């Protein structure tokens, strides 16, 4: 009986929640980190966000921002 209920729950979950390829989800995820440099972005005290894919890779400039150096987030 328990096995039958687990199977039913699994099928219901498949119907209600679409499956997402992990590599696609990871590719869409980006991490951002606030840094303070010595040039560029003078209007924000030389602070800016850099970004990289959540799975790793090279950090690249994203945008000038009034942020706290070291602060960051991923989504």
DSSP file (Angstrom, degrees, kcal/mol; ACC not computed):
  #  RESIDUE AA STRUCTURE BP1 BP2  ACC     N-H-->O    O-->H-N    N-H-->O    O-->H-N    TCO  KAPPA ALPHA  PHI   PSI    X-CA   Y-CA   Z-CA
    1    1 A X     >        0   0    0      0, 0.0     4,-2.1     0, 0.0     5,-0.2   0.000 360.0 360.0 360.0 -44.5    0.0    0.0    0.0
    2    2 A X  H  >  +     0   0    0      1,-0.2     4,-2.5     2,-0.2     5,-0.2   0.899 360.0  51.3 -62.4 -41.0    2.8    2.4    0.9
    3    3 A X  H  > S+     0   0    0      1,-0.2     4,-2.2     2,-0.2    -1,-0.2   0.893 109.0  51.4 -62.7 -39.3    4.6    1.7   -2.4
    4    4 A X  H  > S+     0   0    0      2,-0.2     4,-2.1     1,-0.2    -1,-0.2   0.903 110.7  47.9 -65.2 -41.6    1.4    2.4   -4.3
    5    5 A X  H  X S+     0   0    0     -4,-2.1     4,-2.7     2,-0.2    -2,-0.2   0.891 110.2  52.1 -66.1 -40.1    0.9    5.8   -2.5
    6    6 A X  H  X S+     0   0    0     -4,-2.5     4,-2.3     2,-0.2    -2,-0.2   0.911 110.0  49.2 -62.8 -41.1    4.6    6.7   -3.1
    7    7 A X  H  X S+     0   0    0     -4,-2.2     4,-2.1     2,-0.2    -2,-0.2   0.904 111.6  48.5 -63.6 -42.0    4.1    6.0   -6.8
    8    8 A X  H  X S+     0   0    0     -4,-2.1     4,-2.4     2,-0.2    -2,-0.2   0.919 111.7  49.7 -64.0 -44.5    0.9    8.0   -7.0
    9    9 A X  H  X S+     0   0    0     -4,-2.7     4,-2.3     1,-0.2    -2,-0.2   0.886 109.9  51.5 -62.1 -39.1    2.6   11.0   -5.2
   10   10 A X  H  X S+     0   0    0     -4,-2.3     4,-2.2     2,-0.2    -1,-0.2   0.910 110.6  47.5 -64.9 -42.9    5.5   10.8   -7.6
   11   11 A X  H  X S+     0   0    0     -4,-2.1     4,-1.7     2,-0.2    -2,-0.2   0.898 111.7  50.7 -65.4 -40.2    3.3   10.9  -10.6
   12   12 A X  H  X S+     0   0    0     -4,-2.4     4,-2.1     1,-0.2    -2,-0.2   0.910 109.5  50.8 -63.8 -41.5    1.3   13.8   -9.1
   13   13 A X  H  X S+     0   0    0     -4,-2.3     4,-2.8     1,-0.2    -2,-0.2   0.913 107.9  52.6 -61.9 -43.1    4.5   15.7   -8.5
   14   14 A X  H  < S+     0   0    0     -4,-2.2    -1,-0.2     1,-0.2    -2,-0.2   0.852 111.6  47.3 -61.0 -34.7    5.6   15.2  -12.1
   15   15 A X  H  < S+     0   0    0     -4,-1.7    -1,-0.2     1,-0.1    -2,-0.2   0.867 119.4  37.5 -73.7 -36.5    2.3   16.6  -13.3
   16   16 A X  H  < S+     0   0    0     -4,-2.1     2,-0.5     1,-0.2    -2,-0.2   0.785 117.4  45.3 -89.2 -29.5    2.3   19.7  -11.1
   17   17 A X  S  < S-     0   0    0     -4,-2.8    -1,-0.2    -5,-0.2     2,-0.0  -0.951  80.4-134.3-122.9 114.5    6.0   20.6  -11.1
   18   18 A X        -     0   0    0     -2,-0.5     2,-0.3    -3,-0.1    -3,-0.1  -0.360  23.5-117.5 -67.0 144.4    8.0   20.7  -14.3
   19   19 A X        -     0   0    0     -5,-0.2     2,-0.4    -2,-0.0    -1,-0.1  -0.604  27.3-155.3 -80.0 142.1   11.4   19.1  -14.3
   20   20 A X        -     0   0    0     -2,-0.3     2,-0.2     4,-0.0     3,-0.0  -0.973  20.7-116.9-122.3 131.3   14.3   21.4  -15.1
   21   21 A X     >  -     0   0    0     -2,-0.4     4,-2.1     1,-0.2     3,-0.5  -0.492  23.2-137.5 -63.7 127.8   17.6   20.3  -16.5
   22   22 A X  H  > S+     0   0    0      1,-0.2     4,-2.4    -2,-0.2     5,-0.2   0.856 101.9  53.9 -59.9 -37.2   20.2   21.0  -13.8
   23   23 A X  H  > S+     0   0    0      1,-0.2     4,-1.9     2,-0.2    -1,-0.2   0.862 108.6  49.6 -68.1 -33.7   22.7   22.4  -16.4
   24   24 A X  H  > S+     0   0    0     -3,-0.5     4,-1.5     2,-0.2    -2,-0.2   0.906 111.9  47.8 -69.5 -41.3   20.1   24.8  -17.7
   25   25 A X  H  X S+     0   0    0     -4,-2.1     4,-1.0     1,-0.2    -2,-0.2   0.904 112.5  49.2 -65.7 -40.6   19.2   26.0  -14.2
   26   26 A X  H  < S+     0   0    0     -4,-2.4    28,-0.5     1,-0.2     3,-0.4   0.878 108.1  54.1 -66.9 -37.1   22.9   26.5  -13.4
   27   27 A X  H  < S+     0   0    0     -4,-1.9    -1,-0.2     1,-0.2    -2,-0.2   0.827 108.4  49.7 -66.4 -31.3   23.6   28.4  -16.6
   28   28 A X  H  < S+     0   0    0     -4,-1.5     2,-0.3    -5,-0.1    -1,-0.2   0.695  93.7  92.9 -80.1 -18.7   20.8   30.8  -15.7
   29   29 A X     <  -     0   0    0     -4,-1.0    25,-1.6    -3,-0.4     2,-0.4  -0.572  55.7-174.8 -80.5 135.3   22.1   31.4  -12.2
   30   30 A X  E     -A   53   0A   0     -2,-0.3    45,-2.3    23,-0.3     2,-0.4  -0.973  14.9-147.3-129.9 146.1   24.5   34.3  -11.7
   31   31 A X  E     -AB  52  74A   0     21,-3.1    21,-1.9    -2,-0.4     2,-0.4  -0.910  13.7-162.8-110.3 141.4   26.5   35.5   -8.6
   32   32 A X  E     -AB  51  73A   0     41,-3.3    41,-2.0    -2,-0.4     2,-0.4  -0.954   5.9-174.0-124.8 142.1   27.2   39.1   -8.0
   33   33 A X  E     -AB  50  72A   0     17,-2.3    17,-2.5    -2,-0.4     2,-0.4  -0.999  21.9-130.2-138.8 134.7   29.8   40.6   -5.7
   34   34 A X  E     +A   49   0A   0     37,-3.4    36,-2.8    -2,-0.4     2,-0.3  -0.682  33.0 174.9 -82.9 132.0   30.4   44.3   -4.7
   35   35 A X  E     -A   48   0A   0     13,-3.1    13,-2.5    -2,-0.4     2,-0.5  -0.930  25.6-137.6-132.9 158.9   34.0   45.4   -5.1
   36   36 A X  E     +A   47   0A   0     -2,-0.3    11,-0.2    11,-0.2    10,-0.1  -0.981  27.7 178.6-119.5 124.4   35.8   48.8   -4.7
   37   37 A X        -     0   0    0      9,-3.0     3,-0.1    -2,-0.5     0, 0.0  -0.252  37.1-114.9-108.2-163.6   38.4   49.7   -7.2
   38   38 A X  S    S+     0   0    0      1,-0.1     2,-0.3    -2,-0.1     9,-0.1   0.372  91.6  33.2-118.4   0.5   40.7   52.6   -7.9
   39   39 A X  S    S+     0   0    0      7,-0.2    -1,-0.1     1,-0.0    -2,-0.1  -0.981  94.0  31.5-151.6 162.1   39.3   53.8  -11.2
   40   40 A X  S    S+     0   0    0     -2,-0.3    -3,-0.2    -3,-0.1    -1,-0.0   0.220  92.9  56.1  71.2 158.4   36.0   54.0  -13.0
   41   41 A X    > > +     0   0    0      5,-0.1     5,-2.3     1,-0.1     3,-1.4   0.850  58.8 162.0  53.8  41.2   32.6   54.4  -11.3
   42   42 A X  G > 5 +     0   0    0      1,-0.3     3,-1.7     3,-0.2    -1,-0.1   0.836  67.0  64.3 -59.4 -33.8   33.7   57.6   -9.6
   43   43 A X  G 3 5S+     0   0    0      1,-0.3    -1,-0.3     2,-0.1    -2,-0.1   0.742 106.4  43.1 -64.6 -22.4   30.1   58.6   -9.0
   44   44 A X  G X 5S-     0   0    0     -3,-1.4     3,-0.6     3,-0.1    -1,-0.3   0.073 126.6 -95.1-110.0  23.1   29.7   55.6   -6.7
   45   45 A X  T < 5S-     0   0    0     -3,-1.7    -3,-0.2     1,-0.2    -2,-0.1   0.835  77.1 -62.3  68.9  32.1   33.0   55.9   -4.8
   46   46 A X  T 3 <S+     0   0    0     -5,-2.3    -9,-3.0     1,-0.2     2,-0.4   0.765 102.2 138.9  62.8  28.1   34.7   53.5   -7.2
   47   47 A X  E <   +A   36   0A   0     -3,-0.6    18,-1.8    -6,-0.6     2,-0.3  -0.842  20.4 153.8-103.8 141.5   32.3   50.7   -6.1
   48   48 A X  E     -AC  35  64A   0    -13,-2.5   -13,-3.1    -2,-0.4     2,-0.4  -0.984  39.4-108.3-158.4 163.0   30.8   48.3   -8.6
   49   49 A X  E     -AC  34  63A   0     14,-3.0    13,-2.8    -2,-0.3    14,-1.2  -0.798  24.6-165.9 -97.8 139.6   29.3   44.8   -9.0
   50   50 A X  E     -AC  33  61A   0    -17,-2.5   -17,-2.3    -2,-0.4     2,-0.3  -0.865  11.7-156.5-114.6 158.7   31.1   42.0  -10.8
   51   51 A X  E     +AC  32  60A   0      9,-2.8     9,-2.4    -2,-0.3     2,-0.3  -0.936  17.0 172.6-137.0 157.1   29.4   38.8  -11.8
   52   52 A X  E     -A   31   0A   0    -21,-1.9   -21,-3.1    -2,-0.3     5,-0.1  -0.970  44.2 -87.6-154.9 153.4   30.1   35.2  -12.7
   53   53 A X  E >   -A   30   0A   0      3,-0.3     3,-2.2    -2,-0.3   -23,-0.3  -0.331  40.8-117.4 -60.1 146.7   28.0   32.1  -13.4
   54   54 A X  T 3  S+     0   0    0    -25,-1.6    -1,-0.1   -28,-0.5   -24,-0.1   0.795 113.5  60.6 -57.8 -30.4   27.1   30.2  -10.2
   55   55 A X  T 3  S-     0   0    0    -29,-0.4    -1,-0.3   -26,-0.3     2,-0.2   0.492 120.8 -96.7 -77.4  -1.8   29.0   27.2  -11.5
   56   56 A X    <   +     0   0    0     -3,-2.2    -3,-0.3     2,-0.1     2,-0.3  -0.472  64.3 129.8 110.9 175.2   32.2   29.2  -11.6
   57   57 A X        -     0   0    0     -2,-0.2     2,-0.3    -5,-0.1    -5,-0.0  -0.879  60.9 -25.1 133.2-165.9   34.1   31.0  -14.3
   58   58 A X        -     0   0    0     -2,-0.3     2,-0.3     1,-0.0    -5,-0.2  -0.636  56.8-124.7 -86.3 135.5   35.6   34.4  -14.8
   59   59 A X        -     0   0    0     -2,-0.3     2,-0.3    -7,-0.1    -7,-0.2  -0.610  33.7-174.4 -74.3 136.9   34.4   37.5  -12.9
   60   60 A X  E     -C   51   0A   0     -9,-2.4    -9,-2.8    -2,-0.3     2,-0.0  -0.950  32.6 -90.4-132.0 154.3   33.3   40.3  -15.2
   61   61 A X  E     +C   50   0A   0     -2,-0.3   -11,-0.2   -11,-0.2     3,-0.1  -0.345  41.8 172.0 -60.1 138.2   32.2   43.9  -14.6
   62   62 A X  E     -     0   0A   0    -13,-2.8     2,-0.3     1,-0.3   -12,-0.2   0.740  52.0 -38.7-112.6 -60.6   28.4   44.2  -14.3
   63   63 A X  E     -C   49   0A   0    -14,-1.2   -14,-3.0     2,-0.0    -1,-0.3  -0.983  53.2 -95.9-166.5 154.9   27.5   47.8  -13.2
   64   64 A X  E     +C   48   0A   0     -2,-0.3     2,-0.3   -16,-0.2   -16,-0.3  -0.522  53.2 168.2 -70.9 144.6   28.5   50.7  -11.0
   65   65 A X        -     0   0    0    -18,-1.8     2,-1.3    -2,-0.2   -18,-0.1  -0.989  48.2-118.5-160.5 148.6   26.6   50.7   -7.7
   66   66 A X        +     0   0    0     -2,-0.3     2,-0.3   -20,-0.1   -21,-0.1  -0.765  67.6 138.2 -84.9  90.9   26.4   52.2   -4.2
   67   67 A X        -     0   0    0     -2,-1.3     2,-0.6   -23,-0.3    -2,-0.1  -0.809  61.2 -97.8-133.5 170.7   27.1   48.9   -2.4
   68   68 A X    >   -     0   0    0     -2,-0.3     3,-2.6   -21,-0.0   -34,-0.3  -0.837  46.6-113.3 -93.7 118.2   29.1   47.6    0.5
   69   69 A X  T 3  S+     0   0    0     -2,-0.6   -34,-0.2     1,-0.3     3,-0.1  -0.226 103.2  25.8 -52.3 133.0   32.4   46.0   -0.7
   70   70 A X  T 3  S+     0   0    0    -36,-2.8    -1,-0.3     1,-0.4   -35,-0.1   0.074  91.6 123.5  98.0 -22.0   32.3   42.3   -0.1
   71   71 A X    <   +     0   0    0     -3,-2.6   -37,-3.4   -38,-0.1    -1,-0.4  -0.413  34.7 155.2 -70.4 147.9   28.5   42.0   -0.2
   72   72 A X  E     -B   33   0A   0    -39,-0.2     2,-0.3    -3,-0.1   -39,-0.2  -0.985  23.1-169.2-164.1 170.9   27.2   39.6   -2.7
   73   73 A X  E     -B   32   0A   0    -41,-2.0   -41,-3.3    -2,-0.3     2,-0.4  -0.979  11.3-143.6-161.8 160.5   24.3   37.4   -3.8
   74   74 A X  E      B   31   0A   0     -2,-0.3   -43,-0.2   -43,-0.3   -45,-0.1  -0.981 360.0 360.0-130.4 143.7   23.4   34.7   -6.2
   75   75 A X              0   0    0    -45,-2.3   -44,-0.2    -2,-0.4    -1,-0.1   0.256 360.0 360.0-161.1 360.0   20.1   33.9   -8.1
